[in-house]
Structure formats: C-alpha cells, structure tokens
Amino acid sequence: MRFLITLLLVLSMSFSSALAAETPAGDHPPQKLGELMNVAAVAPFALLLLCIALFPLMNPHWWEHNRNKGIIVAVLGLPVIAYLMTFGHSGLEAMEHSGKEYLSFLVLLGALFVISGGVYVKGSLKGAPFVNTLFLGLGAVIASFVGTTGASMLLIRPLLRANERRTRVTHIVVFFIFVVSNCGGLLTPLGDPPLFLGFLKGVPFTWTFRLLPEWAFVNAVLLVIFFLWDSIAIRLEAPSPEQQADLETPVEKEPFGIEGAHNFLGLAAIVAIIFCSGQGYGKEFFEKFLPGSGDGWPFGVQEILMTLTTLLCYLMTSSATREKNRFGLGPIIEVAVVFAGIFITMIPALAILNVKGKTLGVDSPAEFFWATGALSSFLDNAPTYLTFAVTACGMYGVDAEQGRYLYHFLNLPEAAETAKILAAISCGAVFMGANTYIGNGPNFMVKAIAEENNVRMPSFFGYMLYSGGILIPIFVAVTFLFFRG
C-alpha cells in the first residue's frame, strides 16, 4: 500500500510540475479557465475516483481508516491546488467557488445525518411481505425529504428486527438499497447529494418535483417486484400458513414508538432553511450583515442556520437514544475527507468539460441518462452529476465558471430541451447509484449494518447480479418512456 501511495504522489507531482511549467504566472488572455488548462489536469480527479472504487476491494481494512483516506486526498489534491494557483485570480476564484460548495454540501449532509441519528424507531413490526413492502414504500417517500442517508439509517434497523426470525432476507436488504438508499431520493435537493449540488448551482428547489413521474414509475415497479419476490421467499421457507405466521412474528414484542421525535422538527427546519434560501426570502435583511450575490441568501447564512439547528437537536437528544441507533460520527467524517479531495480535484475536470463538452458525442437525453448512470454506478454519483451537467452547459454555450450556471441553463430559449437533459442527468445519477455497492454512500453503510445483524449479503459482483437483472430492465423502460428522442 505504501508503494501505491508513493506512486500516486510521484504521478501527481509530475503532472503538477509539467502543467505548471506550461502555464506562465501572471495575466492571461480573457479566456475561460478550461481553455487555458492542459487536459492532463484531470488525472488527479480520475486517480482519486479510481482509489475510491478500488481500494475498498483491494484492501478494505486499510481503506476503512479515515486517516488513510486523508493521505490519498492530500497526495492528489495538493498538486491540483498548486497548479490552480499558477492561473492567478482565475484559479483562486475557482477554488473559492468550490470551497463554498463543499462547505454547503458538507453542512447539509452532516445536518441530515446527525438529526436523523437522534430518531430511534421502536416497535414490533411483522416480517410479512405486505408490511415489508409498505415499509420500503415509506422509505421511498421520506428519502426525498431527509436524504437517502438519513432515511437508510432511520429505517434499516427496524426492518431487520421485523424479519429477525426469517433466514431468506438478503433480498430484503438489496431492495432496501435499491429503493430507500437510492431511487427514493429524487424529488428534492435534500434527497441525494447530486441534486443538492445542482441546487447550489442554481436549480430551483421545486424543480425536481417535475421528476415525480420517473420517481413513481421506478419505485412502483420495484415495490411490485419486491412484494412478489418476498411472498415467494417466505413460502419457500414456510410452506404452511401457520409456519409463515410464526416467521412473521417478531422475536420481542414491543409497542410502537419513536424516541427523539423532536428531531423531526429539526428535519423540517432544515427543509425550510434550504427552501427559503433558494427562494431568496429575507435576502435584503441578511445582506445587511453579509455581502450577497445572485438570487439566494448570502453565503454563510444558510450554513450557520443549519449548523445551529443541528447542534440544538443534538443537545436535546439523549445519548441513550443515539446508542440504540449505534450512532457515530465515523461515516460523516469519511464523507468530509473523501469529498474534500473530490471538490478540489474536480475543478480542472469541470472547467475543461465546460469548454470541450461538445466533443464528447453525448447530446440526447437518453445518452445523458445512460452516460451519467454508467459512471454513477462505479464512481460517486455527486461529481458525476456535475461532470455531465457542465458538459451539457458547454453544449449550449453556458459559462459554467459562474456560480449559478444551471439556473441560466434552464432558462435558455431552448428551455424545454435543457430541462429534459437535466432531468435525464438527475435520474441517471440518482437511480443508477443503486447498481453497485460503491455507487452511493448509503449502500455500503446499509450492507455493513445488515452484516452486523447476521444477514449474509452478496459479494460486490453478486450484488451486481441483482442490480443487472432487476434494475437494468427498469432503466431501459425509463429510457423509452421518458427520454427517447
């Protein structure tokens, strides 16, 4: 592993030195940043994404330590910072924009993670196919409003407890990942990290509501398939009605209840803050204290209010409740470390794609849907979303170096075309993050929790047999129904 880190360091420094040598410091012609950059500047970004995809498979014990992730981030990120500084004001401005987006992104994810971690759902649910299906349907609904991570952490343990007597439960967790950890989070910027990045780039808060038909189709089909699958599974395990009733009975009978219910008010407050920020309500008042730009609140207001809300919910929640949820800060620290590297190294990639996006040959909604989805299956879906959003902006001549470029993209004279392309990118990033364990953050977290509860989960490629057989045909149908032409 030390050899790999050394190799990455040598490659990164070599790229940085070579590119910096080609880029004179000082004033530059009035060109876009992407026009001034060498295409090799995307190498650290590509290397980081490969590390995220491969290290958990090559050496999971080494990769699970956040310190080691930080080493990789530093090795690949620092040369990019050095390279960007050679562009003077343009490079510094690009880093400032990316830094603000990273902070907003992290504060939102942290808020949803901490607040939802203070809610413990107790009670004895029956492990019956109909109840399980309703539970997944509930998860699909709330995932868009508390985030796929929040919904997953909130609901996976009660679902596992309900099915504790059953032995054929692997499919239940797999479908949970499909629905709750991914496909359910399509309707608001809170649902999935890619959509929140789109919100930061100017997509109106309510714009994703127009994706309701795609959301309803995919999740409804998944729930029908799950109900049939679960019904067959329980009959194979318990042929008679009496045996089925015994399997469906929870191990410990406990009245239904919710501990830490006040945290739902905190989640509602986060939604209200994001919505009001995007609409610009009270903008003039906040600009008395902080300078602002664009249509929303000045930078820092939204982040401060969300942080205060999170702290208040955390302090009002008993440690016993968080212990029942096995709550810890490890997952959000991991997100903070990895995404610090992503937000740094993707700056050159996004700048270059903005000026060269027309040359990629991806131009129809269907092509954007599958291209975004294919990368989101194996790389993180948040930067993949931005990558293709910037590519689309480049096709239509929208400058992606301005802060809210997707707002301008959606308000071009060709608004009907651009809206369909962004819808395809959004659906590809959110839906196809379910194709592998590494497509979206909650996937691995749910897998780990299931294995802690003695559920035998499929291997990396075993999981892909499920997703390939179930999800891919659904996504083909989505293409023909929504993105053809």
Summary of the structure (lengths in Angstrom):
residues: 485
radius of gyration: 22.8
end to end distance: 47.5
largest distance: 80.4
contacts: 1695
relative contact order: 0.13
helix: 74%
strand: 1%
